[in-house]
Amino acid sequence: MKTRGSPLAAATFASLSAGPLFVMIVIVSGYVTSVPAAVPIPLEFVPTVTLILFLSFFIGAILAFIPILIGCSLMSVAGELSETAQDPLAWVAAGALSGAGIAALTAGFDDGAPLAAALILTAAICALICRSQFGWYDQG
């Protein structure tokens, strides 16, 4: 099988969404775990979140690009060799496992579950974004 898609383009696309995804997951998980009942979000919170999301767009892309590019390249080659590796669920599992590995190496599990969970979910979603940029076809 031959791959249709570029790991560089897919990694760029996924890494641009990594920062805002991570920040939103951290905010939502922190908010959900700290509040015993539903509480309205104050309007003063919106400009701060907007600024944080804007900054995370650039910072997250810089931090996430190389790991995403490595994973995307490996999974695209694996997809050429095996139809199982072409399955989006395989990409999600690989992304989640790599996110868990990075969280374990950076002591993300020691600081609390919300940061580790956000990293694992972000890695899984970015892997799925990368997978959406690929297709495989027979060379014949």
KOLGUNU-609114 format. One record per atom (N, C-alpha, C): residue number from 1; x, y, z; residue in one letter. Coordinates in Angstrom, 1 decimal. Layout:
N
   resi        u        v        w   resn
    NUM        X        Y        Z      A
...
END
This chain:
140
   resi        u        v        w   resn
      1      0.8     -1.2      0.0      M
      1      0.0      0.0      0.0      M
      1      0.9      1.2      0.0      M
      2      0.4      2.3     -0.6      K
      2      1.1      3.5     -0.7      K
      2      0.3      4.6      0.1      K
      3      1.0      5.5      0.8      T
      3      0.4      6.5      1.6      T
      3      0.0      7.7      0.7      T
      4     -1.2      8.2      1.0      R
      4     -1.6      9.5      0.4      R
      4     -1.7     10.5      1.5      R
      5     -0.8     11.4      1.6      G
      5     -0.8     12.4      2.6      G
      5      0.6     12.7      3.1      G
      6      0.8     13.8      3.7      S
      6      2.2     14.2      4.1      S
      6      2.2     14.3      5.6      S
      7      3.2     13.6      6.2      P
      7      3.4     13.7      7.6      P
      7      3.7     15.1      8.1      P
      8      4.4     15.9      7.3      L
      8      4.7     17.2      7.7      L
      8      3.5     18.1      7.7      L
      9      2.6     18.0      6.7      A
      9      1.4     18.8      6.7      A
      9      0.4     18.4      7.8      A
     10      0.3     17.1      8.0      A
     10     -0.6     16.6      9.0      A
     10     -0.1     17.0     10.4      A
     11      1.2     16.9     10.7      A
     11      1.8     17.3     11.9      A
     11      1.6     18.8     12.2      A
     12      1.7     19.6     11.1      T
     12      1.5     21.0     11.3      T
     12      0.1     21.3     11.6      T
     13     -0.8     20.7     10.9      F
     13     -2.2     20.9     11.2      F
     13     -2.6     20.5     12.6      F
     14     -2.1     19.4     13.1      A
     14     -2.4     18.9     14.4      A
     14     -1.7     19.7     15.5      A
     15     -0.5     20.1     15.3      S
     15      0.2     20.8     16.3      S
     15     -0.4     22.2     16.5      S
     16     -1.0     22.8     15.5      L
     16     -1.6     24.1     15.7      L
     16     -2.8     24.0     16.6      L
     17     -3.4     22.9     16.7      S
     17     -4.6     22.7     17.6      S
     17     -4.2     22.2     18.9      S
     18     -3.0     21.7     19.1      A
     18     -2.6     21.1     20.4      A
     18     -2.6     22.0     21.6      A
     19     -2.2     23.2     21.5      G
     19     -2.1     24.2     22.6      G
     19     -3.5     24.5     23.1      G
     20     -4.4     25.0     22.2      P
     20     -5.8     25.4     22.6      P
     20     -6.5     24.1     23.2      P
     21     -6.3     23.0     22.5      L
     21     -7.0     21.8     23.1      L
     21     -6.5     21.5     24.5      L
     22     -5.2     21.5     24.7      F
     22     -4.7     21.2     26.1      F
     22     -5.3     22.2     27.1      F
     23     -5.2     23.5     26.8      V
     23     -5.7     24.5     27.7      V
     23     -7.2     24.4     28.0      V
     24     -8.0     24.1     27.0      M
     24     -9.4     24.0     27.2      M
     24     -9.7     22.7     28.0      M
     25     -9.0     21.6     27.8      I
     25     -9.2     20.4     28.6      I
     25     -8.8     20.7     30.0      I
     26     -7.7     21.4     30.3      V
     26     -7.3     21.7     31.6      V
     26     -8.3     22.6     32.3      V
     27     -8.8     23.6     31.6      I
     27     -9.8     24.5     32.2      I
     27    -11.1     23.8     32.6      I
     28    -11.6     23.0     31.6      V
     28    -12.8     22.3     31.8      V
     28    -12.7     21.2     32.9      V
     29    -11.6     20.5     32.9      S
     29    -11.4     19.4     33.9      S
     29    -11.2     20.0     35.3      S
     30    -10.4     21.1     35.4      G
     30    -10.2     21.8     36.7      G
     30    -11.5     22.4     37.2      G
     31    -12.3     23.0     36.3      Y
     31    -13.6     23.6     36.7      Y
     31    -14.6     22.5     37.1      Y
     32    -14.6     21.4     36.4      V
     32    -15.6     20.3     36.8      V
     32    -15.2     19.7     38.1      V
     33    -13.9     19.4     38.3      T
     33    -13.5     18.7     39.5      T
     33    -13.5     19.6     40.8      T
     34    -13.5     20.9     40.6      S
     34    -13.5     21.8     41.8      S
     34    -14.8     22.3     42.2      S
     35    -15.8     22.2     41.4      V
     35    -17.1     22.7     41.7      V
     35    -18.1     21.6     42.0      V
     36    -18.7     21.6     43.2      P
     36    -19.7     20.5     43.5      P
     36    -21.0     20.6     42.8      P
     37    -21.3     21.8     42.4      A
     37    -22.6     22.0     41.6      A
     37    -22.3     23.0     40.5      A
     38    -23.2     23.1     39.6      A
     38    -23.1     24.0     38.4      A
     38    -23.1     25.4     38.9      A
     39    -22.1     26.2     38.4      V
     39    -21.9     27.6     38.8      V
     39    -21.7     28.3     37.5      V
     40    -22.4     29.5     37.3      P
     40    -22.2     30.2     36.0      P
     40    -20.8     30.8     36.0      P
     41    -20.3     30.8     34.8      I
     41    -18.9     31.4     34.5      I
     41    -19.0     32.9     34.4      I
     42    -18.3     33.7     35.2      P
     42    -18.4     35.1     35.1      P
     42    -17.8     35.6     33.8      P
     43    -18.4     36.7     33.3      L
     43    -18.0     37.3     32.1      L
     43    -16.5     37.9     32.1      L
     44    -16.0     38.2     33.3      E
     44    -14.7     38.7     33.4      E
     44    -13.6     37.6     33.1      E
     45    -14.1     36.3     33.1      F
     45    -13.2     35.2     32.8      F
     45    -13.0     35.0     31.3      F
     46    -13.9     35.5     30.5      V
     46    -13.8     35.3     29.0      V
     46    -12.6     36.0     28.4      V
     47    -12.3     37.3     28.7      P
     47    -11.1     37.9     28.1      P
     47     -9.8     37.2     28.5      P
     48     -9.7     36.7     29.7      T
     48     -8.5     36.0     30.2      T
     48     -8.4     34.7     29.4      T
     49     -9.4     34.0     29.3      V
     49     -9.4     32.7     28.6      V
     49     -9.0     32.9     27.1      V
     50     -9.6     33.9     26.5      T
     50     -9.3     34.2     25.1      T
     50     -7.8     34.5     24.9      T
     51     -7.2     35.3     25.8      L
     51     -5.8     35.6     25.8      L
     51     -4.9     34.3     26.0      L
     52     -5.3     33.5     26.9      I
     52     -4.6     32.3     27.2      I
     52     -4.7     31.3     26.0      I
     53     -5.9     31.2     25.4      L
     53     -6.0     30.4     24.2      L
     53     -5.2     30.9     23.0      L
     54     -5.2     32.2     22.9      F
     54     -4.4     32.8     21.8      F
     54     -2.9     32.5     22.0      F
     55     -2.4     32.7     23.2      L
     55     -1.0     32.4     23.4      L
     55     -0.7     30.9     23.3      L
     56     -1.6     30.1     23.8      S
     56     -1.4     28.6     23.7      S
     56     -1.3     28.1     22.3      S
     57     -2.0     28.8     21.4      F
     57     -1.9     28.5     20.0      F
     57     -0.5     28.4     19.5      F
     58      0.3     29.4     19.8      F
     58      1.7     29.4     19.4      F
     58      2.6     28.5     20.2      F
     59      2.5     28.6     21.5      I
     59      3.3     27.9     22.4      I
     59      3.1     26.4     22.3      I
     60      1.8     26.0     22.2      G
     60      1.5     24.6     22.0      G
     60      2.0     24.0     20.7      G
     61      2.0     24.8     19.6      A
     61      2.5     24.4     18.3      A
     61      4.0     24.1     18.4      A
     62      4.7     25.0     19.0      I
     62      6.1     24.8     19.2      I
     62      6.5     23.6     19.9      I
     63      5.8     23.4     21.1      L
     63      6.1     22.2     21.9      L
     63      5.6     20.9     21.3      L
     64      4.6     20.9     20.6      A
     64      4.0     19.7     20.1      A
     64      4.4     19.2     18.7      A
     65      5.0     20.1     18.0      F
     65      5.3     19.8     16.6      F
     65      6.2     18.6     16.4      F
     66      7.4     18.5     17.1      I
     66      8.3     17.4     16.9      I
     66      7.7     16.1     17.3      I
     67      7.1     16.0     18.5      P
     67      6.5     14.7     18.9      P
     67      5.4     14.2     18.0      P
     68      4.6     15.2     17.5      I
     68      3.5     14.9     16.6      I
     68      4.1     14.4     15.2      I
     69      5.1     15.1     14.8      L
     69      5.7     14.7     13.5      L
     69      6.3     13.3     13.5      L
     70      7.0     13.0     14.7      I
     70      7.6     11.7     14.8      I
     70      6.5     10.6     14.8      I
     71      5.5     10.8     15.6      G
     71      4.4      9.9     15.7      G
     71      3.6      9.7     14.4      G
     72      3.4     10.8     13.7      C
     72      2.7     10.8     12.4      C
     72      3.5     10.1     11.4      C
     73      4.8     10.3     11.3      S
     73      5.6      9.6     10.4      S
     73      5.7      8.1     10.6      S
     74      5.8      7.7     11.9      L
     74      5.9      6.3     12.2      L
     74      4.5      5.6     11.9      L
     75      3.4      6.3     12.3      M
     75      2.1      5.7     12.0      M
     75      1.8      5.6     10.5      M
     76      2.3      6.6      9.7      S
     76      2.0      6.5      8.3      S
     76      2.8      5.4      7.7      S
     77      4.0      5.1      8.1      V
     77      4.8      4.0      7.6      V
     77      4.2      2.7      8.1      V
     78      3.7      2.7      9.3      A
     78      3.0      1.5      9.8      A
     78      1.8      1.2      9.0      A
     79      1.1      2.2      8.6      G
     79     -0.1      2.1      7.8      G
     79      0.2      1.5      6.4      G
     80      1.4      1.8      5.9      E
     80      1.8      1.1      4.6      E
     80      2.0     -0.3      4.8      E
     81      2.5     -0.7      6.0      L
     81      2.8     -2.1      6.2      L
     81      1.7     -3.0      6.7      L
     82      0.7     -2.4      7.4      S
     82     -0.3     -3.1      8.0      S
     82     -1.7     -2.4      7.9      S
     83     -2.7     -3.1      7.5      E
     83     -4.0     -2.5      7.5      E
     83     -4.6     -2.1      8.8      E
     84     -4.1     -2.8      9.9      T
     84     -4.5     -2.6     11.2      T
     84     -4.1     -1.2     11.7      T
     85     -2.9     -0.8     11.2      A
     85     -2.3      0.5     11.6      A
     85     -3.0      1.7     10.8      A
     86     -3.9      1.4      9.9      Q
     86     -4.6      2.4      9.1      Q
     86     -5.9      2.8      9.9      Q
     87     -6.3      2.0     10.8      D
     87     -7.5      2.2     11.6      D
     87     -7.4      3.4     12.5      D
     88     -8.3      4.4     12.4      P
     88     -8.2      5.6     13.3      P
     88     -8.1      5.2     14.8      P
     89     -8.7      4.1     15.2      L
     89     -8.6      3.7     16.6      L
     89     -7.1      3.4     17.0      L
     90     -6.4      2.8     16.0      A
     90     -5.0      2.5     16.3      A
     90     -4.2      3.8     16.4      A
     91     -4.5      4.8     15.6      W
     91     -3.9      6.1     15.8      W
     91     -4.2      6.8     17.1      W
     92     -5.5      6.7     17.5      V
     92     -5.9      7.3     18.8      V
     92     -5.1      6.6     19.9      V
     93     -5.1      5.2     19.9      A
     93     -4.4      4.5     20.9      A
     93     -2.9      4.9     21.0      A
     94     -2.3      5.0     19.8      A
     94     -0.9      5.3     19.8      A
     94     -0.6      6.7     20.3      A
     95     -1.5      7.7     20.0      G
     95     -1.4      9.0     20.5      G
     95     -1.6      9.1     22.0      G
     96     -2.6      8.3     22.5      A
     96     -2.9      8.3     23.9      A
     96     -1.7      7.7     24.7      A
     97     -1.2      6.6     24.2      L
     97      0.0      6.0     24.8      L
     97      1.2      6.9     24.8      L
     98      1.4      7.6     23.7      S
     98      2.6      8.5     23.7      S
     98      2.3      9.7     24.7      S
     99      1.1     10.1     24.8      G
     99      0.8     11.2     25.7      G
     99      1.0     10.7     27.2      G
    100      0.6      9.5     27.4      A
    100      0.8      8.9     28.8      A
    100      2.3      8.8     29.1      A
    101      3.0      8.4     28.1      G
    101      4.5      8.2     28.3      G
    101      5.1      9.6     28.6      G
    102      4.7     10.6     27.8      I
    102      5.3     11.9     28.1      I
    102      4.9     12.4     29.5      I
    103      3.6     12.2     29.8      A
    103      3.1     12.6     31.2      A
    103      3.9     11.9     32.2      A
    104      4.2     10.6     32.0      A
    104      5.0      9.8     33.0      A
    104      6.4     10.4     33.1      A
    105      7.0     10.7     32.0      L
    105      8.4     11.2     32.0      L
    105      8.5     12.6     32.6      L
    106      7.5     13.4     32.5      T
    106      7.5     14.7     33.0      T
    106      6.8     14.9     34.3      T
    107      6.6     13.8     35.0      A
    107      5.9     13.7     36.3      A
    107      4.5     14.4     36.3      A
    108      3.9     14.2     35.2      G
    108      2.5     14.7     35.0      G
    108      1.5     14.1     35.9      G
    109      1.8     12.8     36.3      F
    109      0.9     12.1     37.2      F
    109      1.1     12.5     38.6      F
    110      2.2     13.0     38.9      D
    110      2.5     13.4     40.3      D
    110      1.8     14.7     40.6      D
    111      1.7     15.6     39.7      D
    111      1.1     16.9     39.9      D
    111     -0.4     16.9     40.0      D
    112     -1.0     15.9     39.6      G
    112     -2.4     15.8     39.6      G
    112     -2.9     15.2     38.3      G
    113     -4.1     14.6     38.4      A
    113     -4.7     14.0     37.2      A
    113     -5.1     14.9     36.1      A
    114     -5.6     16.1     36.4      P
    114     -6.1     17.0     35.3      P
    114     -5.0     17.3     34.2      P
    115     -3.8     17.5     34.6      L
    115     -2.7     17.8     33.6      L
    115     -2.4     16.6     32.8      L
    116     -2.3     15.4     33.5      A
    116     -1.9     14.2     32.8      A
    116     -3.1     13.8     31.9      A
    117     -4.3     13.9     32.4      A
    117     -5.5     13.6     31.5      A
    117     -5.5     14.5     30.3      A
    118     -5.3     15.8     30.5      A
    118     -5.3     16.8     29.4      A
    118     -4.2     16.4     28.4      A
    119     -3.0     16.0     28.8      L
    119     -2.0     15.6     27.9      L
    119     -2.4     14.4     27.1      L
    120     -2.9     13.4     27.8      I
    120     -3.3     12.2     27.1      I
    120     -4.4     12.4     26.1      I
    121     -5.4     13.2     26.5      L
    121     -6.5     13.5     25.6      L
    121     -6.1     14.3     24.4      L
    122     -5.2     15.3     24.7      T
    122     -4.7     16.1     23.6      T
    122     -3.9     15.3     22.6      T
    123     -3.1     14.4     23.1      A
    123     -2.3     13.6     22.2      A
    123     -3.2     12.7     21.4      A
    124     -4.2     12.1     22.0      A
    124     -5.1     11.2     21.3      A
    124     -5.9     12.0     20.2      A
    125     -6.3     13.2     20.5      I
    125     -7.1     14.0     19.5      I
    125     -6.2     14.5     18.4      I
    126     -4.9     14.8     18.7      C
    126     -4.0     15.2     17.7      C
    126     -3.6     14.1     16.8      C
    127     -3.5     12.9     17.3      A
    127     -3.3     11.7     16.5      A
    127     -4.5     11.4     15.5      A
    128     -5.7     11.7     16.0      L
    128     -6.9     11.5     15.2      L
    128     -6.9     12.6     14.1      L
    129     -6.5     13.8     14.4      I
    129     -6.4     14.9     13.4      I
    129     -5.3     14.5     12.3      I
    130     -4.2     13.9     12.8      C
    130     -3.2     13.5     11.8      C
    130     -3.7     12.4     10.9      C
    131     -4.4     11.4     11.5      R
    131     -5.0     10.3     10.7      R
    131     -6.0     10.8      9.7      R
    132     -6.7     11.9     10.0      S
    132     -7.7     12.4      9.0      S
    132     -7.0     12.9      7.8      S
    133     -5.7     13.2      7.8      Q
    133     -5.0     13.7      6.7      Q
    133     -4.4     12.6      5.8      Q
    134     -4.6     11.4      6.1      F
    134     -4.0     10.3      5.4      F
    134     -5.0      9.4      4.7      F
    135     -4.6      8.7      3.7      G
    135     -5.3      7.7      3.0      G
    135     -4.3      6.7      2.4      G
    136     -4.7      5.5      2.2      W
    136     -3.8      4.5      1.6      W
    136     -4.5      3.9      0.4      W
    137     -3.7      3.5     -0.6      Y
    137     -4.2      2.9     -1.8      Y
    137     -3.2      1.9     -2.4      Y
    138     -3.7      1.0     -3.2      D
    138     -2.9      0.0     -3.8      D
    138     -2.0      0.6     -4.9      D
    139     -0.8      0.1     -5.0      Q
    139      0.1      0.7     -6.1      Q
    139     -0.3      0.3     -7.5      Q
    140     -1.1     -0.8     -7.6      G
    140     -1.4     -1.4     -8.9      G
    140     -2.3     -0.6     -9.7      G
END
